[in-house]
Amino acid sequence: MKETIKKLQSYVPEEPLAKIKEKYGIDRVVRLSANENPYGPSPKVVAALNEFDFRQENYYPDGYAQELRTKVAQQLKVAENEIVFGVGLDEIITYLSRVFLQPGDEVIVPRPTFSEYALNAAIEGAQVVSVPVNPNTGKYDYDQILNQITKQTRLIWLCNPNNPTGQYETINELRQFIKQVPADVLVLIDEAYIQFVTAAQPASALPLLKEFDNVGIMRTFSKVYGLANFRVGFIVLSAKLAGYLQTIRLPYNLNSISQRAASIALDDQAFVDMVVAKNAAERDKWESFLQNTGLKYFPSQANFIYFYVDDPNDLADRLLQKGFQVRRELEPHGLRITIGKATDNAQIQQIIKDYLG
Ligand SMILES: Cc1ncc(COP(=O)(O)O)c(C=O)c1O
């Protein structure tokens, strides 16, 4: 077996809500630890799936996800053969690492950022070089990233807005950086949360695909579309690189129910607009609250907020006892909370206020 696997720890999934309820003797637990959408999927998706014809389940799904592919291509103004679908971005991250990495290669990841980039690099036996974000602003330190590029560097992962800091990088910041990156190093921009950005319109780095061949843009249906359970994500990159990913993609990775759900979700822009507006209003309230507490936090452009406390485990335990599950163990003092519905946010903020005394 691969030696690298023996040294790794498996991903610790979210504790099931039923288990938490039983443990703490509470009726309601709100999961705010996985950046899911508290406003649910679009009612149009629910209606369409109620009409779904399950008598066709003896057939494999469309392995090319043609209907969904055409819609995504039209909406993003990219070519159909530049898109690769995965069972969530999780699968896309796995594919990218599998295709582009071998032992001895290096990948650069910011710190902190989404943990799966480094995990998948390690599985392939590649070295992970992590570059701390600017501790004052939470922004990427492009000079340091450029300094770390060597002949072995294959991939640079940039999550935008970054998970967990919530920091947003403008397209111009990304463009200036990518101009200095060697053409044989692939820059992967994970836009899992891009629709939540309100500071810049349009927010996406998609136009960079026309300027550079060594860029990939990643999107998911798990966040703003509220379809985490359906597991649909995709990457857009040059047709040549997309072809390599297609070679190793499982032939029927997206089932037809998920394809349908994602396809309907794309049409419901009113639902997306509602989610983005509510999230932005609640995010403002969270930032004013944190400002008043004096705790260090980063202004967020995503659907979560990240701040530092002396003992994040202690506070996370306190919140869990009261029915709110949040994300800990990201950095020694960091705590990340998904921005929930107004009444839940107000309750959490009160708990934190009482906790700080
Ligand atoms: C930055 C980032 N990328 C990718 C993912 C994985 O998303 P998916 O549900 O599409 O697998 C997540 C999930 O939280 C994430 O935060």
The ligand as a Tripos MOL2 file, in Angstrom:
@<TRIPOS>MOLECULE
LIG
   16    16     1     0     0
SMALL
NO_CHARGES

@<TRIPOS>ATOM
      1 C1        -13.5040   25.9720    0.3560 C.3       1 LIG1
      2 C2        -14.2490   24.7180    0.1590 C.ar      1 LIG1
      3 N1        -14.0380   23.9990   -0.9350 N.ar      1 LIG1
      4 C3        -14.6930   22.8510   -1.1560 C.ar      1 LIG1
      5 C4        -15.5960   22.3570   -0.2440 C.ar      1 LIG1
      6 C5        -16.2770   21.0590   -0.5270 C.3       1 LIG1
      7 O1        -17.5030   21.3060   -1.0090 O.3       1 LIG1
      8 P1        -18.4360   20.2090   -1.6550 P.3       1 LIG1
      9 O2        -19.6430   20.1050   -0.7920 O.co2     1 LIG1
     10 O3        -18.7380   20.7450   -3.0350 O.co2     1 LIG1
     11 O4        -17.6630   18.9140   -1.7140 O.co2     1 LIG1
     12 C6        -15.8540   23.0700    0.9230 C.ar      1 LIG1
     13 C7        -16.8160   22.5700    1.9080 C.2       1 LIG1
     14 O5        -17.0330   23.0790    2.9470 O.2       1 LIG1
     15 C8        -15.1560   24.2690    1.1320 C.ar      1 LIG1
     16 O6        -15.3270   24.9900    2.2480 O.3       1 LIG1
@<TRIPOS>BOND
     1     1     2 1
     2     2     3 ar
     3     2    15 ar
     4     3     4 ar
     5     4     5 ar
     6     5     6 1
     7     5    12 ar
     8     6     7 1
     9     7     8 1
    10     8     9 2
    11     8    10 1
    12     8    11 1
    13    12    13 1
    14    12    15 ar
    15    13    14 2
    16    15    16 1
@<TRIPOS>SUBSTRUCTURE
     1 LIG1         1 GROUP 0 **** ****
